[in-house]
Amino acid sequence: MSQAALSDRTPGTSKPARLKRSRIRNLVLGALLVASALSGLEIVLRLLGWPRGTFRGAFSTSTGIWEPGYDAVLELGPFSYRVQANAMGFRGPELRSGFHAARLRIVCLGDSVTDGFYVDNPDTYPVILNDLLNERGRDVEVINAARGGGSINKALVILRDRVLALKPDIAVLTFVTNDLADLRGRSPRELTSVSLEDGGTTPWIETLLTRCAIAESVTDLALRLRSPNYRREERSGGRLADRPDRYDIPGNDRYEDNARTFLELWKDVDGRLLRESLDDEMSHALDSYCDILRELARLCHENDIRLLFAYFPAYPEVYLAECPDVFRRTLRARVEAQGVEFVDLTPALRDGSRDGPLHLAPIDFHPNPRGYRVIATAIADRLEELQWLAD
């Protein structure tokens, strides 16, 4: 008879106790077997080259922006694009200093539109704005201090912890209609109390997707099976950056159809702002946004930074004549009530669309390179109008 059986029949040991010990042994044995199997699979995948850094560029660093010196082609979305960050982690060239420093320094804050999703560095609006103003004879340096994801709370922390030390003269904050979704159900105090340094500890999901071969490979496979736009260029034959027709998309000029597709896809996010009135949840989110804007404007004022608020409209606001503008007018009134200058990019995008599509629709609703140029031109014109660039 085995030692375990003798132990189970030890006088004074009840049957429930023996069953409990048996279950515990089985659970421990099962856990060891699963751990062994996973360890074996992890080893095999690593021998095959995983993890491959597939999702490395999808996460912000502890600085809230890019890794200093980051240079890679991101291929996760419908269009691959090259991101090049300078030594400070800002997407763009190295900052000018000393004798070659610009007379005026402009910093651009925001999320994916400012960051420049799906276009290479030269086609982002901060780079275009920099070149455009220099062509107009303005000695300026434009810094892209944006990082896709987050909302005004992230812009505030980047301004406070990364940008103020650079002593910019002008800040341009770009609003996108999905910004309010990130603020729902959270108080302004909660949203603004986090320092970028608190992000130094890698979140568990980032650790799994960037350091674990099993998690990275399984996630990659799942996205390939579920999303037709995941790694779209790679799956259609490789990066299309050198092709002049890269951004020619079938159905790109079916503006009304694409606008209605947008409203269906994002009816519970951006779509809730494109109605005749705001519901309670979005009204509270707008209050939180304006509270954080007040703090951001205060920081700018205390540091002699002029703040320009740029409204980037949702796709239907550009292409649907009957799209309500109640939210846009409400937001403008609240921004200007804080003494912040406002530029509405909607008219410029409407005018620019007469010469061709400005977005990646129906695949995606971010701007294409022409759209980013329209944005940069409208902001440049507004800065000139305000005489903030005057000698």
Secondary structure, DSSP 8 states (H G I E B T S, - for coil): --HHHHHHT-TT--HHHHHHHHHHHHHHHHHHHHHHHHHHHHHHHHHTT----TTGGGS--TTSS--TT-EEEE-SSSS-EEEEB-TTS-BSS----GGG--SEEEEEE-SHHHHTTTS-GGGSHHHHHHHHHHHTT--EEEEE---SS--HHHHHHHIIIIIGGG--SEEEEEEEGGGGGGGTT--HHHHHS--GGGGGS--HHHHHHHH-HHHHHHHHHHHHHH-TTTTHHHHTTS--TT-TTTT--TTTT-HHHHHHHHHHHTTTTGGGGSSSS--HHHHHHHHHHHHHHHHHHHHHHHTT-EEEEEEE--HHHHH-TT---HHHHHHHHHHHHTT-EEEE-HHHHHHHGGGS--B-TTT--SB-HHHHHHHHHHHHHHHHHTTTT--
